[in-house]
Structures are given as C-alpha cells and as structure tokens.
Amino acid sequence: MAGAGGGNDVQWCFSQVKGAIDDDVAEADIISTVEFNHSGELLATGDKGGRVVIFQQELESKNQPQCRGEYNVYSTFQSHEPEFDYLKSLEIEEKINKIRWLPQKNAAQFLLSTNDKTIKLWKISERDKRPEGYNLKEEDGRYRDPTTVTTLRVPVFQPMDLMVEASPRRVFANAHTYHINSISVNSDCETYLSADDLRINLWNLEITDRSFNIVDIKPANMEELTEVITAAEFHPNQCNTFVYSSSKGTIRLCDMRASALCDQHSKLFEEPEDPSNRSFFSEIISSISDVKFSHSGRYMMTRDYLSVKIWDLNMESRPVETYQVHEYLRSKLCSLYENDCIFDKFECCWNGNDSVVMTGSYNNFFRMFDRGYRQDVTLEASRESSKPRSVLKPRKVCTGGKRKKDEISVDSLDFNKKILHTAWHPQDNIIAVATTNNLYIFQDKL
C-alpha cells in the first residue's frame, strides 16, 4: 500500500486543480473544509462564503481501474447565509466549519454541514425523469378549468436531462452558545455529536428541537477557565465511545454508558512535557487542533502545532508514534506569534488502511508519514508542477548552513500559503489538498 517516501513507496502525481488562478483571492472563496464520502466517489468542499461544492468521480474509472476518472462538479449549493444575533449583537459568519457524510442507505446521499451556530442535514438526490400528463395541470404548470376536463389520463414519467438537487431536510439550531468546531456522525447512524469551545451535544438525526448535553466544561466562574474543547469525534465502530481534545494538549475518551453527562472521562491521554523544550509558547503549541480515529478504531491521531502523534487507545501515558511536521519552525515561534500563524489549526487524516498519515504545513507544503517504513516526505501543491500526471518532487527545508540546490531556506517560506485541510480517499491513493482557494487532487503513479 501507500508509502510516504523512500524507495518502495508510491510516487504521487498531479491529477487536477480546481478554483481560480488569480492571486487576488476573494475571502468567500477560501476553502474551509474538505471531505470524501464513504465510497470516495464524492468529494465535498465548504468555503467561507457558506457554499458547498460536491465533486463526483467520473465513471470511466470503474470500467478501467488502471485509468481512474477525474472529479468534476456534481452539485453546488448555498448551505449557510450570514446571520445576525440581535440579542448578543453578533454577526454569525456563513463560513462552513465542517462537513460530514452520512453512510449511504438508498439512491440519495446525505451530509451534515455546520457554520459557527447552525447544523444542517442536506439531501443530495438525482432526477432524470419527470411526470407528464396531469389531468388538472397544463404542461407549463398552469391549472386547467376542471369543467373542461372530459377524459381522464394516467400521468406517465418521461426521461429528462439529469438534475442534481440539494435540499435541506433538517436544521439543528439554537443549541450552542459558543462556536461549533466539530461534528461527528455516530456508527449507529442515528445520532451525531456537535462540539463547541465548552460543550458537546448529542443529537438524533430525526429530531431538531432537542439535543442532550453530554460534556460541559464551563466553570461556574468564567475567570477560572483554563482550557477549551478543540475537536471531538465518535469511535468508528463503538457507538458509546467518543473523544475530545483540549487546548491544553490532552485527549479525553468518554463512555456514554457510564453516565448521561460525560464530564468524568474514562481515559485521559497526555504526554508529559519535556522540560528542556519549555518556553513561553509551550501552551499554545501543545493545543490540539484535530483528532481522528484510525479506520480500525485501535489508534487515534492528534495534531498540535509542530507535530502529529499516534496514540494506542490501550495506552494513555504517551503516544506510540510522534512525527515532527515542521520542527524547523521552533526557532521562529516568536514571529509566528506576532503574525498570528501560531494559532493556525491544521487538520490531519489517515489513508485507507491506516498505514500512512497526512497533514499540512506552510508554503503550500504537505507532509506524509509512513508508519510501517518510518519514512516521511514533504510535497508541495503548486501550479508550477500542475502538468497532468507530472510526478511531485519531494521538497526539503534547509535550516541553516549551506543550502543545497533543491532545498528551500526556512527564511523564505511563505506563511500566507498554508494547507490546513486535507482528505484521503477511503480506498485508493487519491488525496485532496486545499490551498487557500484551490483544491488540488493528487494520485499515485500507476
């Protein structure tokens, strides 16, 4: 299966890039989330303008496995609009924070999308037939005078051009005081959780006017607040188990069978801090920006500012693997603090069989770590290497001394170009990488 670097791995090739080429980026076009569905046939992106764009893999790939199809636009719709909270005098952004697909049960697809306050359940369905031959309606939709109807007809379905419709089926609102940072669908396919800075709520997908608060870390006196919830996720196959991470670098695993309110965790995953690395920035860079269970459910991965850690659910004391994403930035933390980059929230993802993990970095670099071969590689998403099927060259960052020909100096990295959102196809070596307003799709060279 896929490796990340070295001699026996996959060579990654450019496949496609979506989005405008202009250097002048509209705020609304900035991609804020990327998510494959469970089969990998559909790929959804959300942006700061509240839009959801769904791409579908072309069918040729299914007939010719060696020539996998491209992803083309399948459906685009406005998921959220900007709102105003008159009670708090606050503007509510339309930006899509997260998208999560529901497992497919029939011909239609369903997904959850959320902004800071409101979660919506969308149905995406296809129509290629339309009814004709009504008795009381003309073909253009006007109603006929019933007195003119002398014979009865049986309406029939006629073929028509394929239409993809996105319709909101449920709106889950008014349950979060703070900004929603995570949604996660449970393996029971009936419930999901939503997490904000201080609380986690449990919802039934059929019930919009009631949710259950399952975690509440809000102190009675807000001046005593020391940490916030940064991410939360359900276990992939144990419907009673979920985890949430905090800004203090801890991960708590909770069991909903233990009590209705899961403030008392079952397990606490925390790595003791190395005193030699202690600095003014220690607390900021230890904040976890993303947590993801492996597909097997045995491990979980966390991303903090400088590293990716893999935890075995059976061992709380320390991670079983730690990968440095951009350790060369440790000496730059002061300037990263001044330009607010130190607060960037990088996401991470697993490949289909949990053997490789991927996460983003600056300068439009993204990193892959092969867990079996203990190899890693830095690749770049750029239009310079966007010729079809062109192989991505590994990039290296030089931290000091003499710079080799292919290396890039740490001082010339562009911190405005960052890859926060990545996704990996659940079965194939196809990855989606979001730069500011472009979506790059790469696949392995066959």
Secondary structure, 3 states (H helix, E strand, C coil): CCCCCCCCCCCEEEEEEECCCCCCCCHHHCEEEEEECCCCCEEEEEECCCEEEEEEECCHHHHCCCCCCCEEEEEEEECCCCEEECCCCEEECCCCCEEEECCCCCCCEEEEEECCCCEEEEEEEEEEEEEECCCCECCCCCECCHHHCCCCCCCEEEEEEEEEEEEEEEEECCCCCCCCCEEEECCCCCEEEEECCCEEEEEECCCCCCEEEEEECCCCCHHHCCCCEEEEEECCCCCCEEEEEECCCCEEEEECCCCCCCCCCCEEECCCCCHHHCCCCHHHHHCCCEEEECCCCCEEEEECCCEEEEEECCCCCCCCEEEECCHHHHHHHHHHHHCCHHHCCCCEEECCCCCEEEEECECCEEEEEECCCCEEEEEECCHHHCCCCCECCCCEEECCCCCCCCEEEHHHCCCCCECCEEEECCCCCEEEEECCCCEEEEEECC
